[in-house]
Amino acid sequence: MKIIDGRSLAKEIKSELKRETQKFIKQGGKTPHLAAVLVGDDGASQAYVRNKIKSCERVGFESTLIKKKSTIQEDELLEIVDGLNKNEDIDGFIVQLPLPDHIDESKVTLAIDPVKDVDGFHPMNLGRMVIGLPCYIPATPLGMITMMERYNIKTEGKNVVVLGRSNIVGTPISILLSQKTKWGNATVTLCHSRTKDLVSEVQRADIIIAAIGIPRFVTSDMVKEGAVVIDVGINRIDAPDTKKGYKLVGDVDFDEVAAKASYITPVPGGVGQMTVTSLLMNTLKAARGEIYPGG
Ligand code: NDP
């Protein structure tokens, strides 16, 4: 069994991005600039955004953080998005999800200029992704693909079972892995809460991607010997004996499953690390005008 070390891979990719950024600037390019909008005081969202901003600094990007109270009205948030769309110095930006209940997330996502949508959540980018046009691939799926490529995990002809069909993780990764590309050509089954006999679906998998948000849902009896296990889940569980009072676990029972898997990603230190790196990759692409030239 081999642990896929997201932390050291992310470090390696960030060093590469730093070098590429320096080269781009030397050749007359502008310093890539990412903005993040954070609404409310959800602990996890704050931590994610902090990490994204810090990572920008590490690779030599500029970053801007716009923090707003959870009482912000939808109109005001849409105005901020509009301002970022028009701000020529900002190459890409994200609005950290989830948003408070009184704000329509899809309205906000639709308001983001696809040219600056480095999270890849806008339907324009998702649509382009589906038909294989240049696009910003959503950060978490891009992170998983990069991870598998770097670890030389082949997907062609493999049975992949994806657990969870969210718009930001499960659905896009299932599409990407089934496409006729160097990272695709897999036979993909997408499971969700209405799947009949989910256990036997997972048991057939050469590659399991777990993205449902239930702590330690995937147990060793569900995993074929030698399967590759990619754990996207980030779940807080009570841990009264720790300083924070909680700890993070994935959707996979790591200790049990690791004994059977050929490769496995830990939580923390796995896919989450790669998500941030992918956001930076997309931001550099935005600054270079690679996806929407002249956009
Ligand atoms: P959502 O929470 O939006 O959706 C969960 C999905 O899981 C749904 O499709 C749901 O099915 C399915 N599901 C829920 N319960 C079951 C069940 N018992 N059996 C089968 N399917 C089930 O998913 P996200 O993709 O947003 O998040 C998933 C997890 O990944 C979370 O833990 C989240 O924190 C984490 N995450 C991690 C990221 C990273 O960078 N590592 C990035 C984004 C998310 P249905 O559609 O039928 O309701």
Boltz pocket constraint, residues with backbone or C-beta under 6 A from the ligand:
constraints:
  - pocket:
      binder: B
      contacts: [[A, 140], [A, 163], [A, 164], [A, 165], [A, 166], [A, 167], [A, 168], [A, 169], [A, 170], [A, 191], [A, 192], [A, 193], [A, 194], [A, 195], [A, 198], [A, 210], [A, 211], [A, 212], [A, 213], [A, 214], [A, 231], [A, 232], [A, 233], [A, 234], [A, 235], [A, 271], [A, 272], [A, 273], [A, 275]]
      max_distance: 6.0
